[in-house]
Amino acid sequence: MLAVALVSLVAVVGAVACAPSVSGPREGATGPFRYVSLGDSYVSGPLLPEPYGEPIDCGRSRTNWPAQVARAIDAREFVDVSCGSAKSIDMTEVQRAPLGSKTPPQFDALTADTDLVTIGIGGNDVGFDGIAKGCINLLPFPLGDAPWGRPCIGKHVFGDWDKTSWKIEQTRPKVAAVLAGIRERAPAARVVLVGYPVAFPDSGVGCWPQVPILDVDVRYLRDKYREMNRMLADVAVEQGAEFVDAYTPSIGHDICQPYPNAWVNTINIDPPGLPLHPNIYSHNSTAGAVVEVLRGG
């Protein structure tokens, strides 16, 4: 039942989309910054406290890590257009949800007087949710293709060619184009690309059946997850942007950890957060990492 629930939840996550909604000027703020937040659901924070935006399935929250950053730097104006399921293409094109709702390109929020832009993007371009979903196994021994016990790694690695690594490399120029596009539209802005926090155990094995993925696949998934983060860090340097490592501070808080040490929820929504997504503790950690970089720490 857990595996079935996980499959269903991943399907729901893939369907998330939203229309634009921004925070606008912050009442009482004295800071100099116009701050724009761009990105996917790891940015918007589905099911975190104080959701807002229309339609609500955008998953944007007033307690997500960008909102926490805006308060920490006392931004005079905070514009959050992050949206669940967003890919790089959704920065410049209308994003459509399976149910038909639309949101304008996220880049529409950028202006010449924007002082700070943070963005978290790339995971949906790589298709990590689908890759992980395909690794769910109901059995701990092979009786057939996943979900019947056979490792999923065979679907992605063929001799010396790794399909997931190929997808990561295919995403590299897309992220580079996004960062270049931000610079073009907000030339005076400080641009910060934020990586993805930990999902699977950083060492050792998994935790089947709590998370029904075989140990060999857990090792594969975490290696590819790290590879994706390294790619993002490299692109940030190449494009003259700053990179925030959200992964390292979250090691030891993966999906296999017990409550309340897990910063990624399984099928639970306590602590607040969408299942299979970072919860409020992860957003708190990422906010701290971003603020530290912004303050030169």
N, C-alpha and C positions, 0 to 999 in steps of 0.2 A: 504493500500500500504506500509506503514511503516513496519508493521509486516512481510509482504512478503519479503521486502528488508532485514530485519534483519535475517530472516531465510536463505536467499540466502548468506548473508555475513558470517554467522556462518559456512555454508557449505564450503565456500571458505577458511576460516580460518583453518578448519580441514584438508584441502588438502595441506597446505603449507609444503614444504620440501626443502632440499637444498643439494648441494655438498660442500665439504670443501673449505674454502677460509680464509686465515689468514692475519692479518695486518703485521706481521713480525717485524723486528727491526724498532724502531721509530727514524727517522732522527733527529739528534741533541739532543736526550734524554741523560741525564747524570745519571738517577736513576739506582739503582742496580737490579731492579726487572725484572724477566721474569714472565709475568702475563698471565694466561690462563682463558678465559671466556667460560663457558659451560651453556647450558640451552635451553629453549624453546622460543616461539615468544615474551613472556613478557620480555625476555632478548635481543633478536636480534633486535627488533624494526621495524617491517614492516612499510613501507611508511614514516619513518622518513627521514630527509634530508641526502643526500650523501649515497645512497644505494650502496652496492658493493657485490661481491661474485657471483659465478656461480653455479646453475642457479639463476636468480635474485629472484625467489619466495622463496628463503631461508629467505628473509626479514631482512638481516643483514645490519646495518647502522653504518656509522662512527660517528654518533651523539647519539647512544644509550647509556644507562647508563654505561655499561662497558668501552666504548670508552672514556667517560667523566672521569671515574675513572682513566684510564690509563694516561690521560693527567695530572690529578691532582696530581698523585703520581710520575709522570715523569718516567714511566716504560721504561726501555731500550728496551724491546721487549714485544709486545702485540699480543696475539694470540686469536682470537675470532672465535670459532667454534659453537656458539649458533645457533639454527635452529628451525624455526617454526614447530609446531606439535610434537616436540620431547617429548619422554617419557623416563622413567628411563632406559628401555632396550636399547635405542639408544645411551647410553653411551658406551656400549660394543658390539653392533651389528650394521650392516649396516642399515641405515634408508632409506626406499623406499617411494617415493611419489606416489600418485595414477596415475600420468602421466608417471611413470617409472624412473624418475631421482633418483639417489642414492647419499648418502654421507657416508663416512667411519665413524666408531664409534668415537664419540667425544673424548673418552679417548685416542685416538691416538695422541692427541696434548700434552698429559702430558709427562713430562720428569723428570729425577732425579734432574735436576737443576732448576725446576720450583719453584719460590718463593711465588707466590700467585695464588690461584684458587678461583674464585667466580662462583656460580652456582644458577640458579633458575629453579626448576623442581618440578613436582608433580601434577600440575593442569590437565595435559592431562592424567595422570594415573588415577586420580579420575574421569575424564571425565566431567569437569565442563562446558565446552562449550555445550555439548550435553544436560546436565541437564537444563541449562538456556534456550537453544533453545526450549526444550520441555515445558517450562513454558510460552511461548509467547501466548497471547490470543487476538483475534480480537474483542472480546466482553467483557464488564465489568460485565456481568451477565451470569449465567450458562444456556446454551442451549444444551450443549454437551461437550464431552471431549475437552481439549485444542487442537486447538486454538479457540474453540467455547464457551469459557466463564467459563468452570469448572476449579477450581484451580488444579495445577499440583501436589500439595503436596500429594494428594491421590495416585500418582504413586510411591511415594518414602517412605511413612510412613505407616506401617501396624501394628497397635497396638503398641507394645513396640519396634518394630524393624524398624530401619531407614536405608534404603538401601544406602543413601548417606554417612551416618556415617560409615557404613560397608565398603564402597569403600575407604573412608579416612583411615580406619584402615588397609585395604589391601595394601594401598600405603605406609604405615609406614615402613615395612621392606624393600621395594624397595628403598626408599630414604636412609635408613640406609646402605644398600648395596652399593649404589652409593658413599656415603661419605667414606665408608671403602675402596672402590676401588680407590678413589682419593688418599687417604693416602698411599695405597700400591704402587701406581705408581709415586707419587710425595711426598716422605716421608718428605722432608724438607719444604714443602709449608705451608703457612698459608691458611686455608680453610674456606671460608665464604659462608654460605647458605643464600640466600636472599628470603624473603617471597614475597607474592603478594600484590600489592597496592589495595586500595579500589576500588570496582566496583559498589556496590549498596549503597544507603543511609545508613549510620551507625545507624540512628535512624529514627523514624517516618515511613511514608509510601512511596510508590513509586510515579511514575509520569505517569500513564496511561493517555492518549495514546502516550505521547512522547516516553516512553518505555513501550510497551504493555504487561506488566506483572502485574497481580493482586497484591494488597497490601499484602494479606496473603502469596503469593509466594515470594514476595520481602523479607518479614521478614524471611521466611524459607531459601532462598538463601543466605542472608547475614549471618545468623547463621551458615550455613554450610561452608561458605567462611572463617569466623573467626575460625571455628573448624579446617579447613585445615591448616590455618596459625599456630594455636597452636600446631598441630601435627608436623609441620615442625620445629618449635622452640624447641620442646621437643627432636626430633631426633637429631638436631644439638648438643644439650647439651650432649645427650647420646653418641654421636660419637666423642666428643671432638672438634667439629667445632664451629665456631662463627655464630651467627644468626643476620641478619639485619632485623628489623621490617620496612617494606616498607608501611604497612597498616596505622599505626597511623599518620604519617606525611601527609597522603593523605586524611584523614577524612575531609569531607566538600567539596571534589572535585570529587564526584561520578558522575555516568552517567546521573543523573537527574538534575545536576546543569546547569545553563545557561552559554553560551559562555561569557568570556573565563575561567570561574571557573571550568568547567568540565575537569578532567584529563583523562577521558575515553570517547572516541568518540562514537557517535551513528552511523548514516550513513554518517556523514560528515568526511572529511579529512582535515579540517581546524579547529584547529591547526593540524600540520602534525601528522599522526598516522593512522594505520589501523582501520577502524570501529570495535567497540566492543573490542578494545585493548587500552592500555595506550598510550597517545599521548606524544608529546615532553615535555610538562610540567611535566607529571608523571615521565618520564625518568630523567629529571633534578632533581626532588625531590629525587628519588631513588639513583641517583649518590651522592647527598649530604649526604644521610643517610649512604651509604657505606663508603664514605671517612671519615665521622665523626668517625665511628667505627674503621677504619684502623688507624686513628690518635689518638685513645684512648679517644675520646670524650664521 
